[in-house]
Amino acid sequence: MKELTLYSRIECPLCEYAESMLLTLGISYRTIDIDEKTELMQQYHTRIPVIANAVQELGWPFDEQQIQTLAGIA
C-alpha cells in the first residue's frame, strides 16, 4: 500500500468527508493543513480535498474506488 497524504483545511466539510472515506477504507494517511504554508494555499485552495501519493493526486470529486487505486490496493 502506498503512503497517502490528505491536503485539507480546518472547517472544510468535504475534507472531513474525504477523511472519513480514508478511515472507512482502513487506509493510513497523513494530513497537511494547506493554511500553514502560502504555497500550499495557492496550489490547493480551490481543489481541496486532495489525496496524493508520491506520483499522483486526486482532487475532489473522487470516490472510494479511486482512493483504493491511488493507495495501490484495488
C-alpha positions as CSV (number, residue, x, y, z in Angstrom):
1,M,0.0,0.0,0.0
2,K,1.3,3.4,-0.9
3,E,1.6,6.2,1.6
4,L,-1.2,8.8,1.1
5,T,-1.4,12.5,2.0
6,L,-4.6,14.3,2.5
7,Y,-4.4,18.1,1.8
8,S,-7.1,19.7,3.8
9,R,-8.0,22.7,5.9
10,I,-10.0,23.3,9.1
11,E,-13.8,23.7,8.8
12,C,-13.9,22.0,5.4
13,P,-16.9,19.6,5.2
14,L,-15.6,18.0,2.0
15,C,-12.2,17.5,3.7
16,E,-13.9,15.8,6.7
17,Y,-15.8,13.6,4.3
18,A,-12.6,12.6,2.5
19,E,-11.0,11.8,5.8
20,S,-14.0,9.6,6.8
21,M,-13.6,7.7,3.4
22,L,-10.0,7.0,4.2
23,L,-10.8,5.8,7.7
24,T,-13.7,3.6,6.4
25,L,-11.3,2.0,3.9
26,G,-8.7,1.5,6.6
27,I,-6.1,3.4,4.6
28,S,-3.3,5.1,6.6
29,Y,-2.6,8.7,5.6
30,R,-1.1,11.9,6.9
31,T,-2.9,15.2,6.9
32,I,-1.4,18.5,5.7
33,D,-3.3,21.8,6.5
34,I,-2.9,23.9,3.5
35,D,-3.4,27.1,5.5
36,E,0.0,26.6,7.2
37,K,2.0,27.4,4.0
38,T,1.3,30.1,1.4
39,E,2.5,27.9,-1.5
40,L,0.2,25.1,-0.4
41,M,-2.7,27.5,-0.2
42,Q,-2.0,28.8,-3.7
43,Q,-1.7,25.3,-5.1
44,Y,-4.7,23.6,-3.4
45,H,-7.1,26.4,-2.3
46,T,-9.8,25.6,-4.9
47,R,-9.1,21.9,-5.2
48,I,-9.3,20.5,-1.7
49,P,-9.7,18.0,-0.5
50,V,-6.8,16.4,-2.4
51,I,-5.4,13.0,-1.7
52,A,-2.0,12.2,-3.1
53,N,0.7,9.5,-3.2
54,A,4.2,10.1,-4.4
55,V,3.3,10.2,-8.0
56,Q,-0.4,11.2,-8.5
57,E,-3.0,13.4,-7.0
58,L,-6.8,13.1,-6.7
59,G,-8.7,16.4,-6.5
60,W,-12.3,16.5,-5.4
61,P,-14.6,14.9,-6.6
62,F,-13.3,11.3,-6.1
63,D,-14.8,8.0,-4.9
64,E,-13.6,5.1,-2.7
65,Q,-12.5,3.1,-5.8
66,Q,-10.3,5.9,-6.9
67,I,-8.8,6.2,-3.4
68,Q,-8.1,2.4,-3.3
69,T,-6.4,2.6,-6.7
70,L,-4.3,5.6,-5.6
71,A,-3.3,3.6,-2.5
72,G,-2.4,0.6,-4.6
73,I,-5.0,-1.8,-3.1
74,A,-7.5,-2.0,-5.9
